[in-house]
Amino acid sequence: MENWLEKMALDHPLVIAGPCSAETEAQVMHIAHELKDTDVNYYRAGIWKPRTRPGNFEGVGALGLKWLQKVKAETGLKTATEVANRTHVDLAMKHDIDLLWIGARSTVSPFIMQELADALAGTDKIVLVKNPVNPDLGLWLGGIERMSKAGIKNLGAIHRGFSTYAKTKYRNIPEWQIAIEFKNKFPDLPLINDPSHITGKRDMIFDVAQLALDLNFDGLMIETHHDPDNAWSDAAQQVTPQRLVQIMQDLRIRKPTDSETEFNNAMSNLRAQIDVIDNQLIDTLGKRMKVSDSIGELKKQKNVAVLQSSRWNEILGKMILQGEEAGLSEEFVLRMFKAIHQESINHQEKIIKKK
């Protein structure tokens, strides 16, 4: 697979920006003119908007493609939109859209991906594949492989997070380890981060974008609207063009020039990976303590003692064995799980003592 991004020789990460949805010609053009002299490389707009439930605004359809043509003619910005079937591909090609992305709802289906691969076969357009809505690396890899086998050389991927039933601070949980593993599988494939869909909140976009760049992502897709509060779709996650410019100015962007810089960049990347794992550890421990709270409630109902020595010894023995397989010393595992066990006891005792 060729790395089309390297040929662009940019001095900043690739930036794809524009409204979640093309709403009116005036709206599309207004935003485009505000973005034309910024770091934006591709102007995005959703033409067909597959929604979770019917009844919401589902896009203006093919009419919006003519607006994107006008954007390119007036501003010089290259254009991008999502395609979900052969008809979308044919219409986008006819209107000379420069970059096509395949959405998370499409990536989950090998049938849809094969239809799109057949429709796009041999194209020299840039094609980006979003991760599937569910955290399944195999589906994401499979989608890329189908596109590659269809002779599509200018391929890339978009990390937009994964759906979850759990209540979290994110709209879609990042599951950074999946994106990192994807990058390890395809190190030469451009990987773009979509902080808009990950966060669902405009005030979180900067932090997620920065972490993505620290993890060596190649670019960002950020939804941008001149009046985001009144956007017809995904209002809460869109930023103004002025805010986008500020985000790009404030981001720490690494530019390797010598061995020392290369070392510092590599160290920053590894530390970012550690930060991701540490956050996962805290989240997991929090979930464990919630289960401990439920156990405390049961023990209170049945008047059962908090400390169950046989159960504790059973857990400890099992964790020591698993720790050895993971390269962890017995001493470390003992200290760690004793601390976890004590915190669990503290939680349960608070519940039992509560009147």
C-alpha positions, 0 to 999 in steps of 0.5 A: 500500500502506498503512503499518499500522505507522504507525497503531500509533504505537509508541514502539519498533520493532515486536516479534514474539516467541515460540517457534519452535514451539508444543510444548505448551499449558503451554509456549506459555502460560508464555512468553506470560505472561513476554512480556505486559508487555514491548515485544512486540506480537505473540506468534509460534509455529510451528504447522506447521513445514516442515522441510528433511528429514522425521523432525524435529518438524513442529509440533503442527498445528491444535491449537496455534491453540487455544493461541494463542487462549488466549494472546490471552484471558489476556494480551491479546497479539496472535497470529502464525503461519506459513501455507503453504497454503489450509488453513492460512489457513482455520484461522488465520482461523477462530481469529482469528490477527492476523498471518500470515507466509509462510515463505521456502520458500513465497516461492520458488514463484509457485504457492504464493504465488498459492494463498496470495494467493487464500486471503487475498484481501481480508483485513484481517489483517497479512500478512508475506512472508519473503524467499525462501531463495535471494537472488532479489530478484525472487521477493521483490518478486513475492510482495509484488505478488501479495499486493497484487493480491489486495487485501491492504492490511496488507502487510509483509516479513521479512528472514531471510537467505539460504541458502548452501553457503559456510561462514559465521558465519551460519546464513543470510547476511544479504545486506543489500544485497538488503534495502536494495534491497527497502526502496528499492523499497517505502519505505512497506512495513514491513520486519521483521528476523529475527535468529534465522534469520539468525544461528542463534546467540543470542549474535549476535542483538543485533548483527544486530538493531542493524544492522537498526535502523541500516538503518531496519528497522521491527521485529524478529522474535526467537524466544523460549523459556523453556527454549531449550536444550531447545526442540523446534526451533532451540534454538540461536537462541532467547533467554529472555524475560529476554534479549529484554527486555535486548536491547530495553533495550540497542538504540539506537533512533532517535526523530526529533524535530528536523532535527539528529536527522533528520540524525544518523539519516540519517548513521547509516543511511548509515554502516551501509550502508558497514559492510555493504559494507566487511564484504562487501569483506573477505569477498570479499578473503578468498575471493580469497586462498583462490583465490590459495592454490590457484594457489600450490599448482599453481605449486609442483607445476609449479615455475612462477614466482610472478610472471606479468607478462603475466597481471598486466598483463591484469588491471590493464588490465581493472580500470582500464576497469571502475573507470572505469565505476564512477566510480573513478579510475585512480590509485585502481584502480592502488593498490588492485589493486597492494596486492591483487596484492602480498598474493596474491604473499605468499600464494603465496610462503609456499606455495611456500617451505613444505617 
